[in-house]
């Protein structure tokens, strides 16, 4: 599903095997998830059997309360979702989180662009969790979920589809907007680059901006990363 930079709706990827289908992330709202289901019906494709989360950030997870299939997340992602479940979404609470650093201005603005009434937000946890890796056989298509400490978020999960030579990174290759003002930490970047170098893939699927990069394009983009 296409992204929307105004509301920070990310790209959402649907992987179909001969037996099951999996969605990489759910999107930023029930409204956009229902849009996705309509698009699947138009293509005569079944609803996803599983949803795998690439990380906890609101734009990838706030659609979850409207889904009926099992949700898969890393232990770290699920722990963060449990924390966010306790947040209130009235204006005073949202502004207070900006002062405490729990949330950031960009997310505050995009949530208000997506939700006419943010108090309607309901956060859901995962049904299935894993610590390091998890392999899902969809039938002739394999999804290998790998928890990595990425430049973007400590809980990033990348989804490797070896049969297609595809790596779904979501936002993993971006800078850290919560802890480093969008810049890159050198040690985390170096570790991520070493991981990417060893991973056999040709196509990298992104969360925002444009859907995909080749492996070579991804390395060129990361060579321009601003480190702080």
C-alpha positions in Angstrom: 0.0 0.0 0.0 1.3 3.5 -0.9 2.6 5.8 1.8 1.4 9.3 2.6 4.1 11.8 3.7 1.4 14.2 5.1 0.2 11.7 7.7 3.4 9.6 7.7 1.5 6.5 6.6 4.3 4.1 5.6 4.4 1.7 2.7 2.8 -1.6 3.8 3.9 -4.8 2.1 1.8 -7.9 1.4 3.6 -11.3 0.9 1.6 -14.2 -0.4 2.6 -17.8 -0.3 0.7 -20.8 -1.5 -0.8 -21.4 2.0 -0.6 -18.2 3.9 -0.1 -14.4 3.5 1.8 -12.0 5.7 1.6 -8.2 6.0 4.8 -6.3 6.9 3.4 -3.6 9.3 -0.2 -2.5 9.7 -0.1 1.2 9.0 -0.9 4.2 11.0 -4.7 4.0 11.5 -7.7 1.7 11.2 -8.9 3.9 8.3 -5.8 3.1 6.2 -5.9 -0.6 7.2 -9.5 -0.8 5.9 -8.3 0.9 2.7 -5.7 -1.8 2.4 -8.3 -4.5 2.8 -10.4 -2.9 0.0 -7.4 -2.9 -2.3 -6.8 -6.6 -1.6 -10.4 -7.4 -2.4 -10.1 -5.5 -5.7 -7.1 -7.7 -6.5 -9.0 -10.9 -5.4 -6.4 -11.5 -2.7 -7.3 -12.9 0.7 -6.9 -11.0 4.0 -3.4 -11.4 5.6 -3.1 -14.4 7.9 -0.3 -12.7 9.9 1.0 -9.2 10.5 4.7 -8.8 11.3 5.9 -5.5 12.8 9.1 -3.9 11.8 9.2 -1.7 15.0 6.9 0.0 17.5 6.5 3.5 16.0 2.9 4.7 15.7 2.8 5.0 12.0 3.5 1.2 11.6 1.3 0.0 14.5 -1.7 2.1 15.2 -3.9 0.2 12.8 -3.6 -2.9 14.9 -6.7 -2.5 17.0 -8.9 -3.2 13.9 -7.1 -6.3 12.6 -8.4 -9.9 13.2 -5.3 -11.9 12.4 -2.4 -12.7 14.8 0.3 -10.0 15.2 4.0 -10.9 15.4 6.6 -8.7 17.0 10.0 -8.9 18.7 10.0 -9.0 22.5 11.4 -5.4 22.5 8.7 -4.1 20.2 6.0 -5.7 22.3 7.4 -4.2 25.5 7.3 -0.8 23.9 3.7 -1.3 22.7 2.7 -2.2 26.2 4.2 1.1 27.4 2.4 3.1 24.7 -0.9 1.3 25.6 -0.8 3.3 28.9 -0.5 6.7 27.1 -3.5 9.0 27.0 -4.3 10.8 23.8 -6.0 14.0 25.0 -4.3 17.2 23.9 -2.8 17.9 27.4 -1.2 14.4 27.6 0.2 14.6 24.0 1.8 18.0 24.7 3.2 16.8 28.0 5.0 13.9 26.2 6.7 16.4 24.0 8.2 18.1 27.0 9.3 14.8 28.6 10.9 13.6 25.3 8.6 10.5 25.2 7.3 11.7 21.9 8.5 14.1 19.2 6.9 17.1 17.4 6.9 15.3 14.0 4.8 12.5 15.3 2.5 14.9 17.2 1.9 16.8 13.9 1.3 13.7 11.8 -1.0 12.1 14.3 -3.2 15.3 14.2 -3.1 15.2 10.4 -4.3 11.5 10.4 -6.8 11.6 13.3 -9.6 14.1 13.6 -9.9 13.0 17.2 -6.7 11.4 18.6 -8.6 10.2 21.7 -10.0 7.5 19.5 -6.5 5.9 19.3 -6.3 2.4 20.8 -2.9 0.6 20.9 -2.7 -3.2 20.7 0.1 -5.5 21.6 1.3 -8.5 19.6 -0.1 -12.0 19.9 3.2 -13.8 19.1 6.7 -12.6 20.2 10.2 -13.7 19.5 13.6 -12.7 20.8 16.1 -12.9 17.9 14.8 -14.7 14.8 11.6 -16.3 13.7 11.0 -18.2 10.4 7.5 -18.4 8.8 6.8 -20.7 5.9 4.0 -19.2 3.9 4.1 -22.0 1.4 6.9 -21.8 -1.2 7.8 -18.4 0.3 9.8 -18.0 3.5 9.8 -15.0 5.7 12.8 -14.8 8.1 12.2 -12.2 10.8 15.4 -10.9 12.4 15.6 -8.5 15.3 18.4 -6.0 14.9 19.6 -2.8 16.7 19.4 -0.5 13.6 20.3 3.1 13.1 16.5 4.0 13.4 15.3 2.0 16.3 16.6 -0.5 18.9 13.7 -2.9 18.2 13.9 -3.0 14.4 12.8 -6.3 12.7 14.0 -7.0 9.1 12.1 -9.5 7.0 14.3 -11.5 4.7 12.5 -13.4 1.8 15.3 -15.5 0.4 13.3 -16.9 -2.6 12.8 -13.4 -3.9 16.1 -12.0 -2.7 14.2 -9.3 -0.9 14.9 -7.6 2.4 12.1 -5.6 4.0 13.7 -3.1 6.2 10.9 -0.7 7.0 12.6 2.3 8.6 15.7 0.5 9.8 18.1 2.4 7.6 16.9 5.8 8.6 18.4 7.9 11.4 17.1 7.9 15.0 14.5 10.6 15.4 13.6 9.8 19.0 17.1 9.7 20.6 19.3 11.5 18.1 17.3 14.2 16.3 17.2 12.1 13.1 21.0 11.7 12.9 22.9 8.4 12.9 25.0 6.9 15.6 28.3 5.7 14.2 28.5 2.4 16.1 24.9 1.5 15.2 25.4 2.4 11.6 28.6 0.4 11.3 26.9 -2.6 12.8 24.0 -2.3 10.5 26.2 -1.9 7.4 28.1 -5.1 8.4 24.8 -6.9 8.7 23.6 -5.7 5.3 26.9 -6.7 3.7 26.5 -10.3 4.7 22.8 -10.6 4.0 22.0 -12.1 0.5 19.4 -9.7 -1.1 19.0 -7.7 -4.2 16.0 -5.5 -3.3 15.5 -3.5 -0.1 12.0 -2.4 0.7 11.6 0.9 2.6 9.1 2.4 4.9 8.9 5.9 3.4 10.0 8.2 0.5 10.1 5.5 -2.2 9.3 1.8 -2.0 12.6 0.2 -2.9 16.4 0.3 -3.4 18.8 -2.1 -4.8 21.5 -3.3 -2.4 24.0 -1.0 -4.1 21.7 2.0 -3.9 21.1 1.3 -0.2 24.8 1.4 0.5 25.2 4.6 -1.5 22.4 6.2 0.4 23.9 5.1 3.8 27.3 6.5 2.7 25.7 9.9 2.9 24.4 9.4 6.4 24.8 12.4 8.8 26.5 11.1 12.0 26.2 12.7 15.4 
